[in-house]
């Protein structure tokens, strides 16, 4: 810990734990919960795009299915619009301090879409996804966003609705849109991270807390723990999981490939598997490819 951290942030390691009262909105009223947030765009009854900022948005289904869960105040503009038209878009922006106050104002309850959008700092544009720009049910997205999840409300995945708790909405992700730079960053090995703002939530009845962070850093995957093929298996089955999968035994055959080249090798195998009509790459198929390349 540097001098700045020691001076401004007391070291509490040796302090005893004490009970924090369980209040409503406990994650912010009784504890600390930092996270990113989404700016959710929806369409109101008049066809206007509404923006609602939401901190409580989380990945829900991550393997096989792709969905997000959103916790919303009942009868909010966002909740009402999603239940009516079933469509929304989750927009993620990078940190810009000049936007923060206006983002907070976009979340103020009791306003109509037109009232809140008078102070909107963002540019609304049509979705590039085919068919969405012409359909009035699909909301516009934010030009300033670096990432957008275009979603459909999954009414079959109701979590709970007793009329008292917040509305828990499962949103099935139809498309993930990224600005070209960030899409290439993922494809080429993730050498940087977007500068996403961090929200600590509503505090003390009158203030919202936010934070910016320094440049993100990474640490390597441990190579001395577990089977060596584990990292290869993870990478292989996330490239094109809907069309080609790899078995553990197949990935074991690839542990000798240097890490900088493993993604290229896997993509080559997937391309060949598609050409051969192979949906599951097993040990024998990897051996067959190696034999053909060495002959």
N, C-alpha and C positions, 0 to 999 in steps of 0.2 A: 504494500500500500504506500502510495507516494505522500509527500508532505501535504499537498492540498487535501487529500482524502482524510488524513489523520487530523488535520486542523479543523475541517468543517464537519466531519462525520465522526462522532464519538465511537470508539470501539466498544461494542456491547457483549463481546464474547463471554466475559465472566459475570455478567449480570444474571440474576435469576429470572425465570419465566413467570409472568403473572397472567391471570385470566383477562381476556378482552370480551366485554359483554356482546352477546349475539344480537345485533340489531337488524332491522330491515336493510336490504342492500348491503349485507354483511361483508361482501368482498371489498367494499370501499369504506364502509362506516366502522368496521371492526378489524380490518386488516389492510394489507397492501397488495394490489394486484395490477402490475404493469402489463400492458399489452398494446398491440397495434389496434387500429380501428378501420372499419369500412364505411365508405360513403355510399349508401344504398339509394339507387335511383329507381323510382316507380312512376306509374302513370295514374293521375287522378281522374275523376269522372268527366272532367272537361277536356281531357287529353293532354294536360300539362305535365311535364316531368317534375317530380318532387325529389329533393335530396334530403336524406336523413342520416346523420352520423351515428354509428353503432360500435361501441367498444366490445360488447358481448357477442362476438361472432367467432366461431371455431370450426375447424375441420371436423366432420362427423363420420362419414364413410371415407376411408382412405385407400382401401385395397378392394378391387373389384368394382364397387360403387364409388361415385365421386359426389359428395354432398357437403354442405355447410349447415350448421345450426345457428340460428339467430334468436336471441332473447330480446323481446320487444315489449314496450308498454302497450297494454291493450288499448285499442281505439286510436292509436297513433296514426298519422297519415300513412306511414310506411306499412304498418300492419293491415290497415283497412284496404290499401291499394293491392297488396299482395294477395289477400284473400279474395278480392274481387276479380283481378285479371290473371293471377297466378304467375306473373312474370316480374322479374327485377334484375338489376345488375349491381354487383358489389364492386365499387371503384376504390382503388388504393393509390394514394398519392405519396410523394416523398415530402420530407420535412421542409416547410417554408413558414417561418414565424409569422409572416404577414397574413397567412391564411387562418391561423389558429383561432383568433377571436371570432371570425366569421363562421368557422366550422361549428363553434359552440352555439352561435346564434341560430344556425340551421337546425339545431336540436331542441330549440325552445318549444315547449308544448303549447297547444291551443291556437296555433296560427294556421291559416289556410296555405295552400301551396303558393299562391300568388303573393301573399304577404311575406312569407319567409324567403322566397326567391328574389325579392327586390334587392337583397343584400348578398346575393350569391356571388362568390369570387371566381367561380369556375365557368368554363365554356362548354356548353352542351352541344354534342355532335351526334350524328346518326351512327349507329353501329355498322361496322364494315361487314358483319355477318350477313350472308345472303338471305333476303326475305324480311329482315328485321326493320330496316329503314322504312319500308312501305307499310308495315303493320302497326296500327295505332296502339296495340296492346303492349308493344315493346318500348321500354323507356330509352331515352337518349343516354349516352355515356359521357364521361368527363374527358375532355381533350387533354387535361393536365395529368390524368392518371398514368401510372406506368404499367398498371395491371388491372384487368377487369374480369370478373367472373360473371358470365351471363347465365342466369338461373331460372328454373321453373319450380314453383312451390309444390312440394310433394304432400298433398293432403292426406295420403294414406299412411304417412309416417307421423301421425299425431303423437306427441310426447305426453301432454297432459293439458286439459282445459277444464278447470273447475270454476271459472269465472272470477277467481281471486288472484291466482298466480299470474306472472307475466306470460305473454304468448311465446311459446317455443315453436319456431318454424323451421322445418327441414327444407332446405333449398337444394334441389338437384342441379349440379353444374352441367350446363349444356355446352359451354365453350369457355376456354381460358384464353383471353386476349392479352398479349404482351407487346410493349413497344419493341421494335426490331432489335435494338441494342441489348435489351434484357433477355429476349428469346435466344439470341445468339450466345449470350453469356452462359445460359444454362446448357445449351448444346455443346459448347466448346470447353466445358469443364468448370464452370462457375469460378471465375477469378475475382469477382467483386460482388457486393451486395447493395441493394437500393437503400437509401438513407430514409428509412421509414420512421415516422414520428411515434412516440410512445405516450400512451395515455394512462394516468393513474386514477382517472375517474373524478366524479363529483364529490367534493369534500365540504364538510362544515356548513352545508346549506347555502353556500354563496360563492364557491369557487371550484374551478376545474384545474387539475394539475396535469402538465405535459412535460416531456423531456426530449432532448435530442441526445444523440450518442456520438462517440468518436468513431473513427474508421473501424468497421468490423474486421475481425481476424479469424483465422481458422487453425485447427489443430488436426494432425493426421489421424486416420483410423488406426487403432492399435493393431500391430501385426504379430504380437506375441500372445494373443488371447484367442481361443476358439479355432475352428477349422479355417485354413487359409482360403478355402473356396467360398467362404461366407460373403465376403465383400464382392466377389465376382458374381455370385448368385443374385445378390441384391441389385447390382448394376444391370445385369442381364435382363432381369424380369421387370424392370421399370422402363425399358426402352420402348417396346411395343407390346405390352402385355395382352392386348386384345387379339393379336395375330400370331405371335410366336413366343413360346415359353421355353425355359431351360430347366433341365433337371440338375440336382446337386452333383450327380456323377459327371455330367457334361462340363460343369463349371470347374470341377476338380482337374479336368484335363487342361484347363486354361490358366492355372495358377502360376505357370512359368512365364507368362506374358508380362513384360514390364508394365507397371501401372500407367505410365503416360500413353500407352498404346492399347490398353484393354478395351476402351470404348470403341475405338476404330475396328478392332478385331471382332467385337461382338456385333457391330453394325454390319460387317461383312458377312458374318455367319447368318444373320437375320435375312439379309438380302438374298443369299443363296437358298436359305430355307423356304422363303416365299416362292422363289423360282421353282423349287422342287416340290412345292405343295406340302411342306412339312410344318406342322403347327407345334410340335413338341421336339425340341432339340435334346437328344439324349447322348450318352457316352459314345455309342456306336456311330451316330451321325457326325460327331466332332472328329472321331478317328477317320471316318470316310473322307471328310473334307481335307484333313491333314494329308492323307495318303494321295488324294488327287492333286494337291498343291505340290507335293514332293516328287511326284512321278514325272 
